[in-house]
Amino acid sequence: MVSDVSFPRVNGVSTSIATFRQSLTELGHPSTLIAPDYAQAGAGTPDILRIRARAVPLDPEDRFMSGRAIRRLEARLREDAYDVVHVHTPFVAHYAGVALARRLGIPVVETYHTFFEEYFHHYAAFLPGWVTRRVARSMTVAQCRAVDALVVPSPQMLHKLRQYGVQTRAEVLPTGIDGRFRGGDGARFRAAHGIPVDRPVLVHISRVAHEKNIDFILQMLVYVVRVVPAALLIIAGEGPALAHLKALTQRLGLGPHVLFVGYLDRASTLLDCYCAGNAFVFASRTETQGLVLLEALALGTPVVSTAVMGTADVLKDAKGAIVVPEDEQAFANAVIRVLQEPELRAHLAALAPADASAWSAPAMATRLVDLYSSLRAGRPI
C-alpha cells in the first residue's frame, strides 16, 4: 500500500488504511505500507516504510513524500515478491505507486477516498469554481485510467465517477467498523473537561477542514441554543479551518457553547468523546463514505445528519439516526427533539449499534482480498 497520509496524521484515509490492514493481517494477508515520515511517528517498522517528506504549504499537517526515495525501494520490494500495489491518495503516492506496480509487473488498485470536485476550491479560492471543478475532474479521469481497478467507498461516488467518463473496473467497498471499536466512558470525558453530567451535549468529530461544512453546524447551533440554552457542541479534530471556526464561533456569540478539544486518542479519549454526546451531528457534503457516522452509531450515540454522497449510503437504512436537509432550522429542530425527548434519544441509541454492525471490517477485507485475487488471476470482477 502507498499513501500520502497515515497515522499519526488523523483523518478518514488513515483510519481506512489502518482498519483494512489490521483485518487483512487477521485473514492471513500481511501488507507493507509506504507512507510519509512524520516527526512524531519515529522510525519505520518492517511493515511501514517511512519516506522522507516535507511539509505541504498552507497545510502543515500533511507531507510531500520524496518520489526518489520511493523509487529506491524497488529492489527491496522486488525481492519480497508482492502480489499487488494498492494506492490510497492522488498525490505523490499515486504516481509513485503506479510506477512501482508497472516496474514490478503486478496489478495496481486505487481507492478513491476523496471527492475532489468539492474539495479543491476550498484550497484554491483564488480560482473560479468552474476552473477547480474542471481540474479536479480531469485529474480524476486521468488517474483512474492509469490503474487496473478502483475501490470506491459508496455507490454515489461510483456514479459520479461514471458521469465523469471513468470506465475503469470498480468495486464499491466501504471501510468496515473494527469490532474492537467499542466501549467508551462519556462520564469520564465530561469530568475531564468540567462538563456537568446533565448538560445537553452535541459532538462533531472530523478533520477540521473547510469541506466538512462545520460552518453550517455552528450556524445551526444558534437556533439550538435559543431553545436549549445550556447546549454545548464539542468539536474534536484539527485542521486548516480551525482558526476560521474559532473566529466564527465568537462572531456568532457561541463562545460558551462550543468546546474545541483537538485530536483525541483513538483507543481511549475518542471513544469517550463519542459517548459523552447526547447526539452526533454531521453535515459534510463531500464524504465518499462517512466513517465517523458508523463510529458514532457503533457506540450507541444517536446521529443527526444530512445525507449527501457517501453519507446517504451509510444512513439510508439507519434506525439510530435522524436524516435532515441542509437547512439550519430543520436541522436544529431535529437536534432539539433529541436533546429534549429522553425516550426518543434512548430509542435511537438502542438501535444505533445494529446499524453499524452491518459494516463489518472482516467482511469488507474479505471482499478486498477477492478483488486482489481476481486481478492477480486476470479474471473480471
C-alpha positions in Angstrom: 0.0 0.0 0.0 1.2 3.5 -0.8 -0.4 6.6 0.8 0.4 10.3 1.2 -1.2 10.1 4.7 -1.2 7.6 7.5 -1.4 7.6 11.3 -0.3 9.6 13.3 -1.9 12.0 10.8 -5.5 11.6 11.7 -8.2 11.5 9.0 -10.6 9.1 7.3 -8.0 7.8 4.9 -5.6 7.0 7.7 -8.4 5.2 9.6 -9.4 3.3 6.5 -5.9 2.1 5.8 -5.3 1.0 9.4 -8.7 -0.8 9.5 -8.2 -2.7 6.3 -4.5 -3.6 7.1 -5.5 -5.0 10.5 -8.3 -7.1 9.1 -6.1 -8.3 6.1 -3.4 -9.4 8.6 -6.0 -11.3 10.7 -7.2 -13.0 7.5 -3.6 -14.1 6.7 -2.7 -11.4 4.1 0.0 -9.2 5.6 0.8 -5.9 3.9 3.5 -3.3 3.8 2.6 0.4 3.9 4.7 3.1 2.2 3.9 6.4 3.9 5.4 9.8 4.9 7.8 10.2 7.8 6.2 12.4 10.4 8.4 13.8 13.1 6.2 12.3 15.8 6.0 8.9 14.1 9.5 7.8 14.9 11.4 5.2 12.8 9.6 3.0 10.4 8.8 -0.7 11.1 9.2 -3.7 8.9 5.6 -3.3 7.7 5.6 0.5 7.5 8.3 2.1 5.4 8.6 5.8 6.3 9.7 8.0 3.4 11.5 11.3 3.8 8.9 14.1 3.4 8.5 17.9 3.6 5.5 19.9 4.8 2.8 21.0 2.4 2.4 24.8 2.1 -0.8 26.1 3.7 -1.5 22.7 5.2 1.4 21.8 7.6 -0.3 18.6 8.9 0.4 17.0 5.5 3.6 15.9 3.8 5.0 15.6 0.3 7.0 12.3 0.1 10.2 12.1 -1.9 9.4 10.2 -5.1 13.1 9.5 -5.5 13.2 7.8 -2.1 10.2 5.6 -3.0 11.9 4.6 -6.3 15.0 3.5 -4.3 12.7 0.8 -2.6 12.2 -1.0 -5.9 14.9 -3.6 -5.5 13.8 -4.4 -1.9 10.2 -4.7 -2.9 11.0 -6.9 -5.8 12.8 -9.4 -3.5 9.7 -9.6 -1.3 7.5 -10.7 -4.3 4.4 -8.6 -3.6 1.1 -9.5 -5.4 -0.5 -6.1 -5.8 0.1 -2.4 -5.2 -2.8 -0.5 -3.6 -2.7 3.3 -3.8 -4.7 5.4 -1.4 -4.1 9.0 -2.3 -3.8 11.0 -5.6 -0.6 12.9 -5.0 3.0 11.5 -4.9 1.6 8.2 -3.8 -0.5 7.8 -7.0 2.4 8.4 -9.4 4.9 6.5 -7.4 2.6 3.6 -6.8 1.6 3.2 -10.4 5.2 3.4 -11.5 6.2 0.8 -8.9 3.5 -1.6 -10.0 4.4 -1.3 -13.6 8.1 -1.9 -12.9 7.3 -4.9 -10.6 4.8 -6.3 -13.1 1.9 -6.5 -10.7 -1.6 -5.1 -10.7 -2.3 -1.7 -9.1 -5.6 -0.8 -7.3 -6.5 2.7 -6.1 -9.1 3.7 -3.6 -11.0 6.9 -4.4 -11.3 8.2 -0.9 -11.9 11.9 -1.5 -14.5 13.8 -3.6 -12.0 16.3 -5.1 -14.5 18.2 -7.1 -15.9 19.6 -3.8 -12.6 19.7 -2.1 -10.2 21.7 -4.3 -12.0 25.0 -4.4 -11.5 25.4 -0.6 -7.7 25.3 -1.1 -7.6 27.3 -4.3 -10.1 30.0 -3.6 -8.3 32.4 -5.9 -9.6 30.4 -8.9 -13.2 30.3 -10.1 -15.2 27.3 -9.1 -15.6 26.1 -12.7 -11.8 26.0 -13.1 -11.2 23.9 -9.9 -14.0 21.5 -10.9 -12.6 21.0 -14.3 -9.1 20.5 -13.0 -10.4 18.0 -10.4 -12.4 16.0 -12.9 -9.6 16.0 -15.5 -7.1 14.7 -12.9 -9.5 12.2 -11.6 -10.2 10.7 -15.0 -6.5 10.5 -15.9 -5.6 8.9 -12.6 -8.4 6.4 -12.7 -7.4 5.3 -16.3 -3.9 4.6 -15.0 -4.9 1.8 -12.6 -6.2 -1.7 -13.1 -9.1 -1.4 -10.7 -10.8 1.1 -8.3 -12.1 0.7 -4.8 -14.9 3.2 -4.3 -16.5 3.6 -0.8 -20.1 4.3 -1.9 -22.4 3.8 -4.9 -22.9 7.5 -5.0 -19.2 8.2 -5.6 -19.0 5.5 -8.3 -22.0 7.1 -10.1 -20.2 10.4 -10.0 -17.0 8.8 -11.5 -19.1 7.2 -14.3 -20.6 10.6 -15.0 -17.0 11.9 -15.4 -16.4 9.2 -18.0 -14.3 6.9 -15.9 -14.7 3.3 -17.3 -12.1 1.6 -15.1 -13.4 -1.6 -13.4 -14.5 -0.7 -9.9 -15.7 -2.3 -6.7 -17.9 -0.5 -4.2 -16.2 -1.4 -1.0 -16.6 0.8 2.1 -14.3 0.7 5.1 -15.8 -1.5 7.8 -16.0 -1.0 11.5 -13.5 -2.9 13.6 -15.2 -5.0 16.3 -12.8 -3.5 18.8 -14.3 -0.1 18.3 -16.5 -0.3 21.4 -16.6 0.9 25.0 -16.0 4.5 25.9 -16.9 6.4 29.0 -18.9 9.5 28.4 -18.9 10.5 32.1 -15.1 10.2 32.2 -14.8 12.6 29.3 -17.3 15.1 30.8 -15.5 15.0 34.1 -12.1 15.6 32.4 -13.5 18.7 30.7 -15.6 20.0 33.5 -18.9 19.3 31.7 -21.8 18.7 34.1 -23.4 15.2 33.7 -26.8 16.7 32.9 -25.6 19.3 30.3 -27.0 18.7 26.8 -24.0 17.9 24.6 -23.6 17.6 20.8 -20.5 16.0 19.4 -18.8 16.6 16.0 -15.7 14.6 15.1 -13.8 15.1 11.9 -10.8 16.7 10.3 -11.4 20.4 10.9 -11.4 21.3 7.3 -13.5 23.7 5.1 -15.1 20.9 3.1 -16.6 19.3 6.3 -19.2 22.1 6.4 -18.7 22.8 10.1 -19.7 26.4 9.5 -23.2 25.1 8.9 -23.1 23.1 12.2 -22.2 26.3 14.1 -24.9 28.4 12.4 -27.4 25.7 13.2 -26.3 25.7 16.8 -27.5 29.3 17.1 -31.1 28.1 16.7 -30.5 25.2 19.1 -29.3 27.4 22.0 -32.3 29.7 21.7 -34.4 26.7 22.8 -31.8 24.7 24.8 -29.7 27.5 26.4 -27.3 25.0 28.1 -26.4 23.2 24.9 -22.7 22.5 24.2 -21.1 21.5 21.0 -17.8 19.6 21.2 -15.6 19.7 18.1 -12.9 17.1 18.1 -10.1 17.3 15.5 -7.6 19.6 13.9 -7.1 21.0 10.5 -6.7 24.1 8.3 -10.2 25.5 9.2 -9.6 25.6 12.9 -8.7 29.3 13.3 -11.6 30.3 11.0 -14.1 28.2 13.0 -12.9 29.6 16.3 -13.4 33.1 14.9 -16.8 32.3 13.6 -17.8 30.8 17.0 -17.0 34.2 18.6 -18.8 36.2 15.9 -22.0 34.1 16.4 -21.8 34.6 20.1 -21.4 30.9 20.7 -18.2 31.1 22.8 -19.8 29.4 25.9 -21.5 26.8 23.8 -18.5 25.4 21.8 -15.6 23.4 23.0 -12.7 22.6 20.7 -10.7 19.6 22.0 -8.3 18.8 19.2 -7.1 15.3 18.2 -8.1 12.5 20.6 -6.5 9.1 21.1 -8.4 6.6 19.1 -8.3 3.8 21.7 -9.4 5.9 24.7 -10.4 9.6 24.7 -12.0 9.4 21.2 -14.4 6.7 22.3 -15.2 8.7 25.5 -15.9 11.8 23.4 -18.4 10.0 21.2 -20.1 8.5 24.3 -20.2 11.9 26.0 -22.7 13.2 23.4 -26.4 13.1 23.5 -26.2 13.3 19.7 -23.6 13.2 17.0 -24.1 16.0 14.4 -22.7 15.9 10.8 -23.3 17.9 7.6 -20.4 17.2 5.2 -21.2 17.4 1.5 -18.0 15.7 0.3 -17.8 12.3 2.1 -17.2 9.3 0.0 -18.4 7.2 3.0 -18.6 8.9 6.4 -16.8 6.6 8.8 -17.5 8.9 11.8 -21.2 8.2 11.4 -20.6 4.5 11.7 -18.4 5.0 14.7 -21.0 7.1 16.5 -23.7 4.5 15.7 -21.4 1.6 16.8 -21.1 3.3 20.2 -24.8 4.0 20.6 -24.7 7.7 20.0 -27.8 9.0 18.1 -26.9 10.7 14.9 -28.5 13.8 13.3 -27.0 14.3 9.9 -27.6 15.4 6.3 -27.3 12.6 3.7 -25.1 13.6 0.8 -22.8 11.4 -1.3 -21.4 8.6 0.9 -23.3 9.6 4.0 -26.5 8.8 2.1 -25.4 5.2 1.7 -24.4 4.9 5.4 -27.7 6.4 6.6 -30.3 5.0 4.1 -31.5 2.2 6.4 -30.2 3.5 9.7 -32.7 3.3 12.6 -30.4 5.1 15.1 -30.2 8.3 13.0 -32.4 11.2 12.0 -31.7 12.4 8.5 -32.4 16.0 7.8 -32.0 18.5 4.9 -29.2 21.1 4.9 -31.4 23.7 6.4 -30.4 25.4 9.7 -33.8 25.5 11.3 -34.8 22.0 10.2 -31.5 20.5 11.4 -31.8 22.4 14.7 -35.4 21.2 15.2 -34.2 17.6 14.9 -31.4 18.2 17.4 -33.7 19.9 19.8 -36.0 16.9 19.7 -33.2 14.5 20.6 -32.0 16.8 23.4 -35.4 17.3 24.9 -37.0 13.9 24.4 -35.3 11.3 26.5 -37.5 8.5 25.2 -36.6 9.3 21.6 -32.9 9.6 22.5 -33.0 6.2 24.2 -34.8 4.6 21.3 -32.2 5.9 18.7 -29.3 4.9 21.0 -30.7 1.3 21.4 -31.0 0.8 17.6 -27.7 2.5 16.6 -25.2 -0.3 17.2 -27.2 -2.7 14.9 -26.9 -0.1 12.1 -23.1 -0.2 12.4 -22.9 -4.0 12.7 -23.8 -4.4 9.0 -20.5 -2.7 8.1 -18.1 -5.4 9.4 -14.4 -4.8 8.8 -13.5 -8.5 8.3 -16.3 -8.8 5.7 -15.0 -5.8 3.8 -11.5 -7.0 4.0 -12.5 -10.4 2.6 -14.1 -8.7 -0.4 -10.9 -6.7 -0.9 -8.9 -10.0 -1.0 -11.3 -11.3 -3.6 -10.6 -8.2 -5.7 -6.8 -8.6 -5.3 -7.1 -12.3 -6.3 -9.2 -11.5 -9.3 -6.7 -9.0 -10.5 -3.8 -11.4 -10.0 -5.6 -14.2 -11.9 -6.6 -11.8 -14.7 -10.3 -12.5 -14.0 -13.1 -10.0 -14.3 -14.6 -8.8 -11.1 
